[in-house]
Amino acid sequence: MFQPFAIEQYMSENEHSVKYHFAESGVHPLTFAELFELAKVDTPSLFATLVDYPQVNGLQSLREKIASLYTGATAENVLVTIGASEANTLVAATLLQPGDNMIRFRPTYEQLSGNAVNLGFEVRTVDMMESEAWALDTDSLRQQTDKDTRIIHVVNPNNPTGRILTSKDRQALVSAAAGVGAWIVADEVYAGTELNSDTPTPSFWGEYERVIAINSMSKAYGLPGLRLGWMVGPAEVIEACWRRHEYAAIAATIFSMKLADYALGESAREKLRARARTLIRRGFDTFAAALNSHPGVFSVVAPQASAMSFPRFDLPISSDDLARRLLKEEDVLVIPGTKFGVESHFRFSSALLEDHLQAGLSRFNSLITKVMAGD
Ligand SMILES: Cc1ncc(COP(=O)(O)O)c(C=O)c1O
C-alpha cells in the first residue's frame, strides 16, 4: 500500500493558508532581489541565456563548484538534482536490490525510508535517545545491521532535533556499514547551520568508500524555491542515478542552476551561511524564552544546528490535537511529533523574522495557557 510522505503532505495542505508558519524547516528565504544583490548576479549575462534544456546532470561549472566542497571529489562525482528530495528518491531507486533492507534513525526526516517502503523494501528503525541528547542507540544499530543491509540513512545535522552526531556515533555508524559493506547515505542539508560554531559539520564523504552525500540550496543557503540539490558519490553510482534522473525529470531548471552557480561562489556562499546562522541563533533564543515562560511544561534538547527544535511537552493533549488546535484557534502551524513517530513532541521552526516570530509566539502562548487551564 502506498505510504504518503506524512510530513510533506501535512505542510503542503496547510502552509500556504496559515498566518504563522512555524512548520518550515529552513530559514526565512531570500527574495530574488536580495539574492541577485548578495551574489552579484550579472543580470545581462543571465538574461542572454537561452531558455534551453541545460546539461542534464548539471552545468559543468556548477558541478565543479559543488565538487570543490568535498575533498577529493571531481565534477564526475556530482549529480545536480531537483532538491535533496530528488536525490533521496533516486538513491533509494538505484541502490536497493531485491532482498535488501535499509536502516533509518528515529526521529528523522523519512524521505529515503518512505521511498524504500513504497518500493517494497524492509526498513529497520534505530532510535535516537532523547535522554542522552538524542545520541544514537549504537547497540541497536549493531543488532539491526546484517548482510542484507544495503543502506544506512543518516540526516546529519538531524531534522527534527537539530543534533549533530558525536564522533563516537559517527564511528559506530561507519563501522556498522563497513562491517557488512552497506552504503551510508548522508543527508547533510543542515551542514552550515550550526548554532555554536561557524565551521560546517563535516561531510561523511571521504570517511568510507561507500558514501553518498546529499545536500541542497534549501537550508543553509535560504533558497528552497530554487529546488536545486545534489548528490556526491562514486562516479558509477552517480551515473546510475543520472539514468533514473533522465526518467524522473530530465534535468533541474537552467535558471536554478545558473543562480546556484552564483550562490555557491565562495563569497556569496559564506554570506548566505552567515545570514542563516544569524537567523537561527536569534530565533532559537526567542523560542526558548517562550517555552521557559511555562515552567515545567516543556523540555527541549537544545539544537546544535538547523532552523528548528523538537520540544517535549507535558500537557493533557496529544501532539496531533495540540497541532490541530494551534492551527484552528490561533492560525499557527507546527508539526506534531507523530509525523516523526514520536508522541508528546512538536517540531517548531524559529529562524524567522523577529516580529513575525514574536507575534506567532504570543498566539502559541495563549493556546498553551488555555490547555493548561483545562479548556
Ligand atoms: C533532512 C532533509 N532532507 C531533504 C529535504 C528536502 O530538501 P530540498 O528542498 O532540497 O528538496 C528536507 C526538507 O525539509 C530535509 O529536512
The ligand as an ORCA input file, in Angstrom:
! r2SCAN-3c Opt
* xyz 0 1
  C      16.701     16.443      6.004
  C      16.045     16.955      4.776
  N      16.392     16.458      3.590
  C      15.836     16.891      2.453
  C      14.850     17.860      2.470
  C      14.273     18.326      1.179
  O      15.074     19.373      0.750
  P      15.001     20.028     -0.703
  O      14.261     21.303     -0.548
  O      16.436     20.245     -1.031
  O      14.337     19.069     -1.614
  C      14.442     18.401      3.679
  C      13.370     19.414      3.726
  O      12.832     19.708      4.743
  C      15.059     17.942      4.856
  O      14.731     18.442      6.056
*
